Amino acid sequence: MSKRHRHEPHEEHPDESWLLPYSDLMTLLLALFIVLYAASSVNTSKLEEMNKAFKTAFSSGIGLLDKSAVIQNEKDDLDKRQKQERADTEQNHKSLVKQEQENLEKLKRQLDQYIKKNGLSTQLETQLNQSQLMITIRDNALFPSGTADVKPEARKLAVAIGTMLEKYPDYEVIVSGHTDNQPINTFEFASNWELSSKRAINFMKILLQNPAFDPKKFSAIGYGEYRPLEKNDTDAGRAKNRRVEVSILRKYTDAPNESTTLNAIAHDASQVGTL
């Protein structure tokens, strides 16, 4: 007869269900400590800047939605400033044009009085137009025929003209020589180009003996027979074409230059666009 084994009752295991909420609690505590540590290492300088920005926005009453209005106000102010700058530039230009006109008219009167006083009305004349004050001198008053040597009495004329011009040293001066169409071919002058150029240079040199003048503002040009005043088919016409012209060029013949103003406008506009 088989023996039956008798099983001893097992000891009861303790209840471990409390481990689940405990592990969750530990996980939450770990996450909390990580967040607290991260918060403690925030860049304080950036935080202060952000704080100031919020204070400024709230105290001024300007929000993000008002940014377009601010930009528009800046552009309106810029437009007003541009208009004022253009008005000031135009007004200044008009004043300069008026002053220049008065100066050239005064100089022309002085030249005309000198011409009349010395009986030179058949040899000299003046003309004031929109680009220049021009003094025209017949060649027989300045040079012997076929030469570029200034006559002794003509030197006095050049000195007198220079004395009247010295009050206006800032103007550009062009001395130009002209001939008739009669050909010339000498040892000194191969053509009328050389003759007209040399005459202009010699007369200009006498003007530049005046120390009040800056040579950089003077130039001499020879046109030969290619810019006649009259037809060359008569002695009278050829005589008028043989001449030296002294041109005092205007400085204010065009509209006022707005390049400086436009550069300033472009700069201001770029600044507004970055607000």
Contacts in CASP RR format, 6 or more apart in sequence:
PFRMAT RR
TARGET T0000
AUTHOR 0000-0000-0000
METHOD contacts of the structure
MODEL  1
MSKRHRHEPHEEHPDESWLLPYSDLMTLLLALFIVLYAASSVNTSKLEEM
NKAFKTAFSSGIGLLDKSAVIQNEKDDLDKRQKQERADTEQNHKSLVKQE
QENLEKLKRQLDQYIKKNGLSTQLETQLNQSQLMITIRDNALFPSGTADV
KPEARKLAVAIGTMLEKYPDYEVIVSGHTDNQPINTFEFASNWELSSKRA
INFMKILLQNPAFDPKKFSAIGYGEYRPLEKNDTDAGRAKNRRVEVSILR
KYTDAPNESTTLNAIAHDASQVGTL
57 63 0 8 1.000
62 70 0 8 1.000
67 275 0 8 1.000
70 275 0 8 1.000
71 272 0 8 1.000
71 273 0 8 1.000
71 275 0 8 1.000
74 272 0 8 1.000
74 275 0 8 1.000
75 269 0 8 1.000
75 272 0 8 1.000
78 265 0 8 1.000
78 268 0 8 1.000
78 269 0 8 1.000
78 272 0 8 1.000
81 268 0 8 1.000
82 261 0 8 1.000
82 265 0 8 1.000
85 261 0 8 1.000
85 264 0 8 1.000
86 258 0 8 1.000
86 261 0 8 1.000
89 256 0 8 1.000
89 258 0 8 1.000
89 261 0 8 1.000
90 256 0 8 1.000
92 256 0 8 1.000
93 252 0 8 1.000
93 255 0 8 1.000
93 256 0 8 1.000
96 251 0 8 1.000
96 252 0 8 1.000
97 252 0 8 1.000
100 250 0 8 1.000
100 251 0 8 1.000
100 252 0 8 1.000
103 168 0 8 1.000
104 128 0 8 1.000
104 133 0 8 1.000
104 248 0 8 1.000
104 250 0 8 1.000
105 128 0 8 1.000
107 133 0 8 1.000
107 164 0 8 1.000
107 165 0 8 1.000
107 167 0 8 1.000
107 168 0 8 1.000
107 248 0 8 1.000
108 126 0 8 1.000
108 128 0 8 1.000
108 133 0 8 1.000
110 164 0 8 1.000
111 124 0 8 1.000
111 126 0 8 1.000
111 135 0 8 1.000
111 161 0 8 1.000
111 164 0 8 1.000
112 126 0 8 1.000
114 120 0 8 1.000
114 160 0 8 1.000
114 164 0 8 1.000
115 121 0 8 1.000
115 124 0 8 1.000
115 125 0 8 1.000
115 126 0 8 1.000
120 141 0 8 1.000
120 157 0 8 1.000
122 138 0 8 1.000
123 137 0 8 1.000
123 138 0 8 1.000
123 140 0 8 1.000
123 141 0 8 1.000
124 135 0 8 1.000
124 136 0 8 1.000
124 137 0 8 1.000
124 138 0 8 1.000
124 141 0 8 1.000
124 157 0 8 1.000
125 135 0 8 1.000
125 136 0 8 1.000
126 133 0 8 1.000
126 134 0 8 1.000
126 135 0 8 1.000
126 136 0 8 1.000
127 133 0 8 1.000
127 134 0 8 1.000
127 136 0 8 1.000
128 134 0 8 1.000
130 250 0 8 1.000
130 253 0 8 1.000
131 249 0 8 1.000
131 250 0 8 1.000
131 253 0 8 1.000
132 247 0 8 1.000
132 248 0 8 1.000
132 249 0 8 1.000
132 250 0 8 1.000
133 247 0 8 1.000
133 248 0 8 1.000
133 250 0 8 1.000
134 245 0 8 1.000
134 246 0 8 1.000
134 247 0 8 1.000
134 248 0 8 1.000
135 161 0 8 1.000
135 245 0 8 1.000
135 246 0 8 1.000
135 247 0 8 1.000
136 243 0 8 1.000
136 244 0 8 1.000
136 245 0 8 1.000
137 157 0 8 1.000
137 203 0 8 1.000
137 243 0 8 1.000
137 244 0 8 1.000
137 245 0 8 1.000
137 246 0 8 1.000
138 239 0 8 1.000
138 240 0 8 1.000
138 242 0 8 1.000
138 243 0 8 1.000
139 179 0 8 1.000
139 199 0 8 1.000
139 242 0 8 1.000
139 243 0 8 1.000
139 244 0 8 1.000
140 239 0 8 1.000
140 242 0 8 1.000
141 151 0 8 1.000
141 154 0 8 1.000
141 157 0 8 1.000
142 150 0 8 1.000
142 151 0 8 1.000
142 154 0 8 1.000
142 157 0 8 1.000
142 199 0 8 1.000
142 203 0 8 1.000
142 244 0 8 1.000
143 149 0 8 1.000
143 150 0 8 1.000
143 151 0 8 1.000
143 154 0 8 1.000
143 199 0 8 1.000
144 151 0 8 1.000
146 184 0 8 1.000
146 186 0 8 1.000
146 189 0 8 1.000
146 195 0 8 1.000
147 188 0 8 1.000
148 188 0 8 1.000
148 189 0 8 1.000
148 195 0 8 1.000
148 198 0 8 1.000
148 199 0 8 1.000
148 201 0 8 1.000
148 202 0 8 1.000
149 202 0 8 1.000
150 158 0 8 1.000
150 202 0 8 1.000
150 203 0 8 1.000
150 206 0 8 1.000
155 206 0 8 1.000
158 203 0 8 1.000
158 206 0 8 1.000
158 207 0 8 1.000
159 206 0 8 1.000
159 209 0 8 1.000
159 210 0 8 1.000
161 207 0 8 1.000
161 246 0 8 1.000
162 207 0 8 1.000
162 210 0 8 1.000
162 213 0 8 1.000
163 210 0 8 1.000
165 171 0 8 1.000
165 173 0 8 1.000
165 207 0 8 1.000
165 210 0 8 1.000
165 213 0 8 1.000
165 248 0 8 1.000
166 210 0 8 1.000
166 212 0 8 1.000
166 213 0 8 1.000
168 248 0 8 1.000
169 212 0 8 1.000
169 213 0 8 1.000
169 214 0 8 1.000
169 217 0 8 1.000
170 217 0 8 1.000
170 251 0 8 1.000
171 217 0 8 1.000
171 248 0 8 1.000
171 249 0 8 1.000
171 251 0 8 1.000
172 217 0 8 1.000
172 218 0 8 1.000
172 219 0 8 1.000
172 248 0 8 1.000
172 249 0 8 1.000
172 251 0 8 1.000
173 207 0 8 1.000
173 213 0 8 1.000
173 217 0 8 1.000
173 218 0 8 1.000
173 219 0 8 1.000
173 246 0 8 1.000
173 247 0 8 1.000
173 248 0 8 1.000
173 249 0 8 1.000
174 218 0 8 1.000
174 219 0 8 1.000
174 220 0 8 1.000
174 221 0 8 1.000
174 245 0 8 1.000
174 246 0 8 1.000
174 247 0 8 1.000
174 249 0 8 1.000
175 200 0 8 1.000
175 201 0 8 1.000
175 203 0 8 1.000
175 204 0 8 1.000
175 207 0 8 1.000
175 218 0 8 1.000
175 219 0 8 1.000
175 220 0 8 1.000
175 221 0 8 1.000
175 244 0 8 1.000
175 245 0 8 1.000
175 246 0 8 1.000
175 247 0 8 1.000
176 196 0 8 1.000
176 200 0 8 1.000
176 220 0 8 1.000
176 221 0 8 1.000
176 222 0 8 1.000
176 223 0 8 1.000
176 244 0 8 1.000
176 245 0 8 1.000
176 247 0 8 1.000
177 196 0 8 1.000
177 197 0 8 1.000
177 199 0 8 1.000
177 200 0 8 1.000
177 220 0 8 1.000
177 221 0 8 1.000
177 222 0 8 1.000
177 223 0 8 1.000
177 224 0 8 1.000
177 243 0 8 1.000
177 244 0 8 1.000
177 245 0 8 1.000
178 196 0 8 1.000
178 222 0 8 1.000
178 223 0 8 1.000
178 224 0 8 1.000
178 225 0 8 1.000
178 227 0 8 1.000
178 228 0 8 1.000
178 241 0 8 1.000
178 242 0 8 1.000
178 243 0 8 1.000
178 244 0 8 1.000
178 245 0 8 1.000
179 192 0 8 1.000
179 195 0 8 1.000
179 196 0 8 1.000
179 224 0 8 1.000
179 225 0 8 1.000
179 241 0 8 1.000
179 242 0 8 1.000
180 192 0 8 1.000
180 225 0 8 1.000
180 228 0 8 1.000
180 232 0 8 1.000
180 237 0 8 1.000
180 238 0 8 1.000
180 239 0 8 1.000
180 241 0 8 1.000
180 242 0 8 1.000
181 192 0 8 1.000
181 225 0 8 1.000
181 228 0 8 1.000
181 232 0 8 1.000
181 238 0 8 1.000
181 241 0 8 1.000
182 192 0 8 1.000
182 225 0 8 1.000
182 232 0 8 1.000
182 238 0 8 1.000
183 191 0 8 1.000
183 192 0 8 1.000
184 191 0 8 1.000
184 192 0 8 1.000
184 195 0 8 1.000
185 191 0 8 1.000
188 194 0 8 1.000
188 198 0 8 1.000
189 195 0 8 1.000
189 198 0 8 1.000
191 224 0 8 1.000
192 224 0 8 1.000
192 225 0 8 1.000
193 222 0 8 1.000
193 224 0 8 1.000
195 224 0 8 1.000
196 222 0 8 1.000
196 223 0 8 1.000
196 224 0 8 1.000
197 220 0 8 1.000
197 221 0 8 1.000
197 222 0 8 1.000
197 224 0 8 1.000
199 222 0 8 1.000
199 244 0 8 1.000
200 220 0 8 1.000
200 221 0 8 1.000
200 222 0 8 1.000
200 244 0 8 1.000
201 220 0 8 1.000
203 244 0 8 1.000
203 246 0 8 1.000
204 218 0 8 1.000
204 219 0 8 1.000
204 220 0 8 1.000
207 213 0 8 1.000
207 218 0 8 1.000
207 246 0 8 1.000
208 215 0 8 1.000
208 218 0 8 1.000
225 232 0 8 1.000
225 241 0 8 1.000
228 237 0 8 1.000
228 241 0 8 1.000
229 237 0 8 1.000
229 240 0 8 1.000
229 241 0 8 1.000
229 243 0 8 1.000
230 236 0 8 1.000
230 237 0 8 1.000
230 238 0 8 1.000
230 240 0 8 1.000
230 241 0 8 1.000
231 237 0 8 1.000
232 238 0 8 1.000
232 241 0 8 1.000
END
